[in-house]
Each structure stands twice: as structure tokens, then as C-alpha cells.
Amino acid sequence: MFKSKSKSFWLIAVLMLVLSMFLVACGGDDGAEAPADDPTGEETNDEGGDGDIPEKPESLSMWVNDEESQIDAYEEITARFEEEYDIAVELIPYSMLDQIDGMGLDGPSGQGPDLFFQPHDRMGDVHLQGLAAELEFTEEQEARLAEYNEEAVTSFSFEGIQYGIPAVTETYALFYNTDLVPEAPETMDELMDIARDLTDGDTYGFLMNALDFYFVYPFLTGPGGYVFEQDADGIYNPEDIGLNNERAVEGATTIQTWFEEELIPQGIDMDIMTGLFMDGQVGMVVDGPWAIPDYVGALGDSVQITTLPEENGEVLSSFAGNKGWLVNYYTDNQYWATELALFITNEESSTTYYEVAGELPAHTAVEIEDELMDAIFEQTEYAEPMPNIPEMSQVWEPIADALTFITQGDDPQEVLDEAVEIIEEEIDMMGQ
């Protein structure tokens, strides 16, 4: 009697267990059909792809360049991020120029931030030291990134690897005094005509620092010269230098005529140029947004800015310097750090940053209401980032020396040939 009762009990127990497992499995299927939405608008699952969103961290940290206006801007911006994503953001003031050294120490030990801030031309050092994570974007993130200045985005890649998201960009343009130049020149021929017509005694039609390759770049390369050749992916080839090709020599010859015709006097530098323009003695100068307050203070509404003139039907490409956000290689929060970087550089955030910190955004949808800054912003659309490979460091001095000889009347082809030879030798020594 006892045995019969025991067998019945265990039979019922097994049946109940099987039934309960069946019910749980059914319940699991219902849950899989409607996973909880993530604040990004994407669903969380374990299938990979765009829906594979990691769990949120409680907080993220950023090394912010230690300038008060920049810190103020990011305090306002990250407050919105915290409200929208429910992730705390810690802002740590840290000089941008010291951050690479700091990351080299703090990154491997786990003490570094989730995001750090760098100029684009230091990507070579960042890559070689392994400090930044290779960014992997979801399709939705890629769609957002497509709204940024394409050249600025590419400037934060190295050897085809995307390391950063651009925040701001900076370049220069053509300033002119409407008391002397009522309408800005649209082409290089028009600029030269104005320069010749206005230059007389202590008055000059056009001045620039013609010994600084940073500013001379568009005029030297406008006809078709280049620093390093780039492939379709934007990767530079330091063995292919185009600063002494036929078209670069054409640009150098134009620069030489400025001095041969005494349109620009020997010994001109930025300080002299700035002083003469502020005194109303110069019609046009090449300068950057940093000069706007001084020029407006001296000349008022007579100061206007336009893009550089056209050469062969295209606006001359100025050099651009970009700054942006990189994800710490050692962080455990790569996805959410990337989300934070995209958020603090999106259209709304970039507008705030421009209004508070005064730097031009890399996001192209931002509207700049200031007429003078808007002209600089327009020029950024034609600007080319300074090459971000280490070999670029060997270019500046030889080309500066070459420009000195060219402005003094030496043969442009011979001078540029010698400069490129020196650059190539210096680059070869880097590899030893």
C-alpha cells in the first residue's frame, strides 16, 4: 500500500515539473516578442547587429580641455545627455596638449576617462601608442555621423581605422575692408587685379604671411599640387609628395610675382600685416577667426569676410585644424562612450558649444547667425585637414625655407625640388 502511494506521488511530481517547464518556455516566447526599448530607440537582444546594445553604465567620464568656456559648454551639453539617457557624466578638466601623456599612464591602469579630446594631427601618435579604441558604429550611428563634415571625420582616421568623432574645425579665409574693396574678388585673377590697382605707397591691395606654409597652402597647391597623395580611403602615402610637381611650381610662381611686383613687401609677418590692416592701409588679408575681434574693434562694419577665391573654377582649399573626441582603448564602455561622443557633437550640442565656447562646429547642420563667422564656416566646407601622419612633421621647415628663397627670386622649380629631397631624406631617417 505504501509503495503504490509513493509511485503515484512521484508520477504526479514529474508531470507537474514538465508542465511548469512548458509554461515557462511559453512565457519566454512572449517576452522575446517585445523586448524593452533602449533610450536610443533601438531594441536590446542577443542576436548581434544594431540591436545588440550593451547594458548602460552608471556613469561616463570625459577629459575636457581646461578652458573655462569649453567646460561651461560641456556642463550644459552633458546635463541634457544625463537627463535623456540616465547616465551620469563626470567632466575632468585636463589640458588637451597633455592628454596623450596622461592617457599613456592612466589608460592601461584603468584610471583613464571614457573619452578624451585631441587635435586631428596627433592621430599618428595616438595610433602608435594604442590609446584610442577602433570605433565600431551601428547603422543608426553611421547615419548620424554622415551629417558631419566629411573631411573632418576622415581626419580622425589613421591607416583606414576610425578613431575619433570631430567636434570643431578651424580654418582661415579672406578678410577685406569695404572702404577699399567694396566687393570681394571671386577668382584669383580678380584678387590680383585688385592688388595691383590698390597697391600704392603705404597702401596695399593684398597682404598675407607668405612665408608660413599653413597660410600659403591653398595658393601653392590650388593649381593641383599636394602634400601627400591619398587613396580612396583617405590613407596618405608619404612616398608620394606633390609639392614640386608642375602644378605646385605654377602656384609658387604666382606667389613669387607678389614680391617681384612689390605687391607684398619683403619681411612681412603676421604682426605687421595685422597692424596695417587695422590701420586701414590694406584692402585684403588672409587670416583666421581669432583675428575678428581686433579687426572689428579697429574697423567696425567695414570688415567683411569671404571664402578664398576660385582657381580653375573651384574655391581654394585652405588648411583645416580639427579637434574631436576619442574613446579610451581600455574602457569597458566603448558603445556608450561612442554614444556620448555623438551626442555632445550633434546639431543641438554643437550649436550650444559654438554659442558658449565660440568654436566652429564640425556638424554641417548648425546655422551660424554671425555673418563674419558664417563666412569662415563656409570656408571649412572647402578646407582640407592637415595630414595627420607623423611624416608631416618633416614638411614644415623645408617648405618654409623654400618659400623664403622663392619670395627672394630663386627659381621655384629648383627650390621646391631641393625642399622635397630634404623632406624625403628626413622621412627615410624616421624609419631607421
C-alpha positions as CSV (number, residue, x, y, z in Angstrom):
1,M,0.0,0.0,0.0
2,F,2.8,2.4,0.9
3,K,4.7,1.6,-2.4
4,S,1.7,2.2,-4.6
5,K,1.1,5.7,-2.9
6,S,4.9,6.6,-3.4
7,K,4.8,5.8,-7.1
8,S,1.7,7.8,-7.6
9,F,3.3,10.8,-5.8
10,W,6.4,10.8,-7.9
11,L,4.5,10.4,-11.1
12,I,2.4,13.4,-10.3
13,A,5.5,15.4,-9.3
14,V,7.2,14.6,-12.7
15,L,4.1,15.6,-14.6
16,M,3.9,18.9,-12.7
17,L,7.5,19.6,-13.4
18,V,7.1,19.0,-17.1
19,L,4.0,21.2,-17.1
20,S,5.8,24.1,-15.3
21,M,8.7,23.9,-17.8
22,F,6.3,24.1,-20.7
23,L,4.6,27.2,-19.2
24,V,8.0,28.9,-18.6
25,A,9.0,28.3,-22.2
26,C,5.8,29.8,-23.4
27,G,6.2,32.8,-21.2
28,G,9.8,33.2,-22.5
29,D,8.5,33.3,-26.1
30,D,6.1,36.1,-25.2
31,G,8.9,38.2,-23.6
32,A,11.1,37.8,-26.7
33,E,8.5,39.3,-28.9
34,A,8.5,42.6,-27.0
35,P,11.9,43.4,-25.5
36,A,12.3,46.7,-23.6
37,D,13.2,49.7,-25.7
38,D,16.6,51.3,-25.2
39,P,16.8,55.1,-24.8
40,T,18.5,55.2,-28.2
41,G,15.3,53.9,-29.8
42,E,16.9,50.5,-30.6
43,E,15.9,47.2,-29.1
44,T,18.2,45.1,-26.8
45,N,18.7,41.5,-27.8
46,D,21.4,38.9,-28.1
47,E,21.4,38.5,-31.9
48,G,24.2,41.0,-32.6
49,G,24.0,43.9,-35.1
50,D,22.4,47.2,-34.3
51,G,20.1,45.7,-31.6
52,D,22.9,44.4,-29.5
53,I,23.1,47.3,-27.1
54,P,25.3,46.7,-24.0
55,E,23.9,47.4,-20.6
56,K,24.2,51.0,-19.5
57,P,27.0,52.1,-17.2
58,E,26.1,54.2,-14.2
59,S,28.5,56.9,-15.3
60,L,30.9,58.0,-18.0
61,S,33.9,60.4,-17.7
62,M,35.5,62.9,-20.1
63,W,38.8,64.8,-20.1
64,V,37.7,68.3,-21.2
65,N,40.3,70.8,-22.3
66,D,40.9,73.1,-19.4
67,E,39.5,76.3,-20.8
68,E,36.6,77.8,-18.8
69,S,34.3,78.5,-21.8
70,Q,34.7,74.9,-23.1
71,I,34.0,73.4,-19.6
72,D,30.9,75.7,-19.3
73,A,29.6,74.5,-22.7
74,Y,30.1,70.8,-21.9
75,E,28.4,71.2,-18.5
76,E,25.3,72.4,-20.3
77,I,25.5,69.8,-23.0
78,T,26.2,66.8,-20.8
79,A,23.3,67.8,-18.5
80,R,21.0,67.1,-21.4
81,F,22.7,63.7,-22.0
82,E,22.2,62.7,-18.4
83,E,18.5,63.6,-18.5
84,E,17.9,61.7,-21.7
85,Y,20.0,58.6,-21.0
86,D,20.1,58.5,-17.2
87,I,23.8,58.1,-17.3
88,A,25.9,60.4,-15.1
89,V,28.8,62.2,-16.9
90,E,31.9,63.4,-15.0
91,L,33.8,66.3,-16.5
92,I,37.5,66.3,-15.7
93,P,39.5,69.5,-16.7
94,Y,42.7,68.4,-18.4
95,S,44.9,70.3,-20.9
96,M,44.3,68.9,-24.4
97,L,48.1,69.0,-25.2
98,D,48.9,66.9,-22.1
99,Q,46.2,64.3,-22.5
100,I,48.3,61.9,-24.7
101,D,50.9,61.6,-21.9
102,G,48.2,61.2,-19.4
103,M,46.5,58.5,-21.3
104,G,49.7,56.6,-21.7
105,L,49.9,56.4,-17.9
106,D,46.3,56.2,-16.8
107,G,44.8,54.2,-19.7
108,P,46.5,50.8,-19.1
109,S,45.9,51.1,-15.3
110,G,42.2,51.6,-15.7
111,Q,42.3,55.2,-14.4
112,G,41.7,57.0,-17.7
113,P,38.4,58.6,-18.8
114,D,36.0,57.1,-21.3
115,L,36.5,60.0,-23.7
116,F,39.5,62.2,-24.3
117,F,39.9,65.2,-26.6
118,Q,42.6,65.7,-29.3
119,P,43.5,67.7,-32.4
120,H,43.4,65.5,-35.5
121,D,47.0,65.9,-36.5
122,R,48.0,63.8,-33.4
123,M,46.3,60.7,-34.7
124,G,49.6,59.1,-35.7
125,D,50.9,59.3,-32.1
126,V,47.5,58.0,-30.7
127,H,47.7,55.1,-33.2
128,L,51.3,54.2,-32.4
129,Q,50.7,54.2,-28.7
130,G,47.4,52.3,-28.9
131,L,45.5,54.8,-26.8
132,A,42.2,55.0,-28.7
133,A,39.6,52.3,-29.5
134,E,38.8,51.5,-33.1
135,L,35.3,52.8,-33.4
136,E,32.6,50.4,-34.5
137,F,29.4,52.1,-35.4
138,T,25.9,50.7,-35.7
139,E,23.9,51.6,-38.9
140,E,22.0,54.2,-36.9
141,Q,25.2,55.8,-35.6
142,E,26.7,55.9,-39.1
143,A,23.6,57.7,-40.3
144,R,24.1,60.4,-37.7
145,L,27.9,60.6,-38.5
146,A,27.0,61.3,-42.1
147,E,25.8,64.7,-41.1
148,Y,29.3,65.8,-40.1
149,N,31.9,67.5,-42.3
150,E,33.3,64.5,-44.3
151,E,36.9,65.8,-44.3
152,A,36.7,66.4,-40.6
153,V,35.5,62.8,-40.0
154,T,38.3,61.4,-42.2
155,S,40.9,63.4,-40.4
156,F,40.3,61.3,-37.3
157,S,41.1,58.1,-39.1
158,F,44.6,56.6,-39.4
159,E,45.5,53.9,-41.9
160,G,41.8,53.3,-42.6
161,I,40.9,53.0,-38.9
162,Q,38.3,55.5,-37.5
163,Y,39.5,56.6,-34.1
164,G,37.5,59.8,-33.4
165,I,34.4,61.9,-33.8
166,P,35.1,65.5,-34.8
167,A,33.8,68.3,-32.6
168,V,35.1,71.6,-34.0
169,T,37.0,72.7,-37.1
170,E,39.1,75.8,-37.7
171,T,40.5,77.4,-40.9
172,Y,41.1,80.8,-42.4
173,A,39.5,82.9,-45.1
174,L,39.8,86.2,-47.0
175,F,39.2,89.4,-44.9
176,Y,38.5,92.6,-46.7
177,N,38.0,96.3,-45.9
178,T,34.9,97.5,-47.8
179,D,36.2,101.1,-47.7
180,L,38.9,100.0,-50.1
181,V,37.4,96.8,-51.6
182,P,33.6,97.3,-52.0
183,E,33.1,93.8,-53.5
184,A,35.1,90.7,-52.7
185,P,37.0,89.0,-55.5
186,E,35.6,85.7,-56.7
187,T,38.6,84.5,-58.6
188,M,42.4,84.6,-58.3
189,D,42.6,86.9,-61.4
190,E,40.2,89.3,-59.7
191,L,42.3,89.3,-56.5
192,M,45.4,90.0,-58.4
193,D,43.8,92.9,-60.3
194,I,42.6,94.5,-57.1
195,A,46.0,94.0,-55.5
196,R,47.7,95.8,-58.5
197,D,45.1,98.6,-58.6
198,L,45.2,99.4,-54.9
199,T,48.9,99.0,-54.1
200,D,50.5,102.4,-54.0
201,G,53.0,103.7,-51.4
202,D,51.8,102.8,-47.9
203,T,48.6,101.3,-49.2
204,Y,48.4,97.6,-50.2
205,G,45.7,95.7,-52.0
206,F,46.5,92.3,-50.6
207,L,48.8,91.0,-47.9
208,M,49.4,87.7,-46.2
209,N,52.1,85.8,-44.4
210,A,53.7,84.3,-47.5
211,L,56.4,82.5,-45.5
212,D,54.1,80.3,-43.5
213,F,53.1,77.1,-45.3
214,Y,49.9,76.9,-43.2
215,F,48.5,80.0,-44.8
216,V,50.3,79.6,-48.2
217,Y,49.0,76.1,-48.7
218,P,45.9,77.0,-50.8
219,F,47.9,79.2,-53.2
220,L,50.8,76.8,-53.6
221,T,48.6,73.7,-54.1
222,G,45.5,75.4,-55.7
223,P,46.6,74.7,-59.3
224,G,47.0,71.0,-58.4
225,G,49.9,70.4,-56.0
226,Y,49.5,68.3,-52.9
227,V,51.5,67.3,-49.8
228,F,51.0,63.6,-49.7
229,E,48.9,61.6,-52.2
230,Q,45.8,60.0,-50.7
231,D,43.9,56.8,-51.8
232,A,40.2,56.4,-51.9
233,D,40.1,55.6,-48.2
234,G,42.0,58.8,-47.3
235,I,45.2,57.0,-46.4
236,Y,48.3,59.1,-47.0
237,N,51.3,57.8,-49.0
238,P,54.4,59.6,-47.6
239,E,56.4,58.3,-50.5
240,D,54.3,60.3,-53.0
241,I,55.0,64.0,-52.3
242,G,53.4,66.5,-54.7
243,L,54.9,69.8,-53.6
244,N,57.3,70.1,-56.5
245,N,55.1,68.9,-59.4
246,E,54.4,71.1,-62.3
247,R,51.2,72.5,-60.8
248,A,52.8,73.3,-57.4
249,V,55.5,75.1,-59.3
250,E,52.8,77.1,-61.0
251,G,51.4,78.2,-57.6
252,A,54.9,79.0,-56.4
253,T,55.5,81.2,-59.4
254,T,52.3,83.2,-58.7
255,I,53.5,83.7,-55.1
256,Q,56.8,84.9,-56.4
257,T,55.1,87.5,-58.6
258,W,53.6,89.1,-55.5
259,F,57.1,90.1,-54.4
260,E,58.5,90.8,-57.9
261,E,55.7,93.3,-58.5
262,E,56.1,94.6,-54.9
263,L,52.5,93.9,-54.1
264,I,53.8,92.3,-50.8
265,P,56.9,93.8,-49.3
266,Q,59.8,91.7,-48.1
267,G,59.9,91.0,-44.4
268,I,56.1,91.0,-43.9
269,D,54.9,88.9,-41.0
270,M,51.5,88.4,-39.2
271,D,52.1,91.3,-36.7
272,I,52.9,93.8,-39.5
273,M,50.1,92.6,-41.7
274,T,47.6,92.8,-38.8
275,G,48.7,96.3,-37.8
276,L,48.5,97.6,-41.4
277,F,45.0,96.1,-41.9
278,M,43.7,97.6,-38.6
279,D,45.1,101.0,-39.7
280,G,43.0,100.8,-42.9
281,Q,46.1,100.6,-45.2
282,V,45.3,97.1,-46.7
283,G,42.4,96.0,-48.8
284,M,42.5,92.2,-48.2
285,V,44.3,89.8,-45.9
286,V,44.3,86.1,-45.2
287,D,43.6,85.4,-41.6
288,G,41.5,83.3,-39.2
289,P,38.5,83.8,-36.8
290,W,40.9,84.6,-33.9
291,A,41.5,88.0,-35.6
292,I,37.9,89.0,-35.9
293,P,37.6,90.9,-32.5
294,D,40.7,93.0,-33.2
295,Y,39.7,93.8,-36.8
296,V,36.1,94.7,-35.9
297,G,37.4,96.8,-33.0
298,A,39.5,98.8,-35.3
299,L,37.4,99.0,-38.5
300,G,33.9,98.3,-37.3
301,D,31.4,97.3,-40.0
302,S,33.9,97.9,-42.8
303,V,35.3,94.4,-42.1
304,Q,33.9,91.7,-44.1
305,I,34.9,88.1,-44.7
306,T,34.5,85.8,-47.7
307,T,35.8,82.4,-48.8
308,L,39.1,82.2,-50.6
309,P,38.9,83.0,-54.3
310,E,38.4,80.4,-57.0
311,E,41.2,78.8,-59.1
312,N,40.2,76.8,-62.1
313,G,36.5,77.1,-61.1
314,E,37.0,75.8,-57.6
315,V,37.3,77.6,-54.2
316,L,40.9,77.3,-53.0
317,S,41.3,74.7,-50.3
318,S,42.7,76.1,-47.0
319,F,44.3,74.0,-44.3
320,A,41.9,72.9,-41.6
321,G,42.7,72.0,-38.0
322,N,40.1,69.8,-36.4
323,K,39.6,68.7,-32.7
324,G,37.4,65.8,-31.6
325,W,36.6,63.1,-29.2
326,L,38.3,59.7,-28.9
327,V,37.2,56.6,-27.0
328,N,39.8,55.2,-24.5
329,Y,41.1,51.9,-25.7
330,Y,40.9,50.5,-22.2
331,T,37.3,51.5,-21.4
332,D,34.7,48.8,-20.8
333,N,32.0,51.2,-22.1
334,Q,33.0,51.7,-25.7
335,Y,29.4,51.7,-27.1
336,W,28.1,54.2,-24.6
337,A,31.3,56.3,-24.8
338,T,30.7,56.5,-28.6
339,E,27.0,57.4,-28.0
340,L,28.2,60.2,-25.6
341,A,30.7,61.5,-28.3
342,L,28.0,61.6,-30.9
343,F,25.5,63.3,-28.5
344,I,27.9,66.1,-27.5
345,T,28.8,66.8,-31.1
346,N,25.3,66.6,-32.7
347,E,23.5,69.6,-34.2
348,E,21.9,70.8,-30.9
349,S,25.0,70.2,-28.8
350,S,27.3,71.8,-31.5
351,T,25.1,74.9,-31.6
352,T,25.4,75.2,-27.8
353,Y,29.1,74.7,-27.9
354,Y,29.5,77.4,-30.6
355,E,27.4,79.9,-28.7
356,V,29.2,79.3,-25.4
357,A,32.8,78.4,-26.5
358,G,32.9,80.3,-29.8
359,E,34.4,77.5,-31.9
360,L,33.1,76.4,-35.2
361,P,31.4,73.0,-35.3
362,A,32.2,70.0,-37.5
363,H,28.5,69.3,-37.8
364,T,27.3,70.8,-41.0
365,A,23.6,71.3,-40.0
366,V,24.5,74.0,-37.5
367,E,23.3,77.5,-38.5
368,I,25.8,80.3,-37.8
369,E,23.9,83.6,-37.5
370,D,27.0,85.8,-37.2
371,E,27.8,87.0,-40.7
372,L,31.6,87.0,-40.2
373,M,31.8,83.6,-38.6
374,D,29.4,82.2,-41.1
375,A,31.9,83.0,-43.9
376,I,34.7,81.1,-42.0
377,F,32.2,78.2,-41.5
378,E,31.6,78.2,-45.3
379,Q,35.3,78.1,-46.0
380,T,35.5,74.9,-43.7
381,E,33.5,73.2,-46.4
382,Y,36.4,73.7,-48.8
383,A,39.2,73.1,-46.3
384,E,41.5,70.1,-46.2
385,P,42.7,68.8,-42.9
386,M,46.5,69.0,-42.3
387,P,47.9,65.5,-42.9
388,N,47.7,63.5,-39.6
389,I,50.7,61.2,-40.3
390,P,54.0,61.6,-38.4
391,E,55.8,62.3,-41.6
392,M,54.0,65.7,-41.8
393,S,56.4,67.0,-39.2
394,Q,59.2,66.8,-41.7
395,V,57.4,69.1,-44.2
396,W,57.0,72.4,-42.4
397,E,60.6,73.6,-42.1
398,P,61.9,72.7,-45.6
399,I,58.8,74.3,-47.2
400,A,59.2,77.4,-45.1
401,D,62.8,77.7,-46.2
402,A,61.7,77.2,-49.8
403,L,59.1,80.0,-49.6
404,T,61.8,82.3,-48.3
405,F,64.0,81.6,-51.3
406,I,61.1,81.8,-53.7
407,T,60.0,85.2,-52.4
408,Q,63.6,86.4,-52.8
409,G,63.6,85.5,-56.5
410,D,65.1,82.0,-56.7
411,D,63.9,79.5,-59.3
412,P,60.7,77.9,-57.9
413,Q,61.3,74.5,-59.6
414,E,64.8,74.2,-58.3
415,V,63.9,75.4,-54.8
416,L,60.9,73.0,-54.5
417,D,62.9,70.1,-55.8
418,E,65.5,70.6,-53.2
419,A,62.9,71.0,-50.4
420,V,61.2,67.8,-51.4
421,E,64.5,66.0,-51.5
422,I,65.2,67.1,-47.9
423,I,61.7,66.0,-46.8
424,E,62.2,62.6,-48.3
425,E,65.6,62.2,-46.6
426,E,64.1,63.2,-43.3
427,I,61.3,60.8,-43.7
428,D,63.7,58.0,-44.5
429,M,65.6,58.7,-41.3
430,M,62.4,58.4,-39.3
431,G,62.2,54.7,-40.4
432,Q,65.7,53.8,-39.2
